[in-house]
């Protein structure tokens, strides 16, 4: 499997998880969840994945840069 397709699969799984468990998602929360499920555990990967889903319009980015969190968008994009 190519790196790109594994990333897309990881992002799709993340979006499903966020839809199943809504609320505030931080890089730390995602990092802990992935440690429990055997996913990639680097915080930087978690942060990039959340940011990418926001860039694609699925998540809303909120809070200051030192307290950033993400939630599902409520405008029908997610």
GIBELCOR-V133137 format. One line per field, one symbol per residue. ss: DSSP state (A for helix, B for strand, O for the rest). burial: + if it has 16 or more other C-alpha atoms within 10 Angstrom, else -. Layout:
# GIBELCOR-V133137
ss = ???
burial = ???
This chain:
# GIBELCOR-V133137
ss = OOAAAAAAAAAAAAAAAAAAOOOOBOAAAAAAAAAAAOOOOOAAAAAAAAAAAAAOOOBBBBOOOOOOBBBBOOOOOO
burial = ----------+--++--+------++++-+++-+------+-+--++-+++-++--+++++-------++++-----+
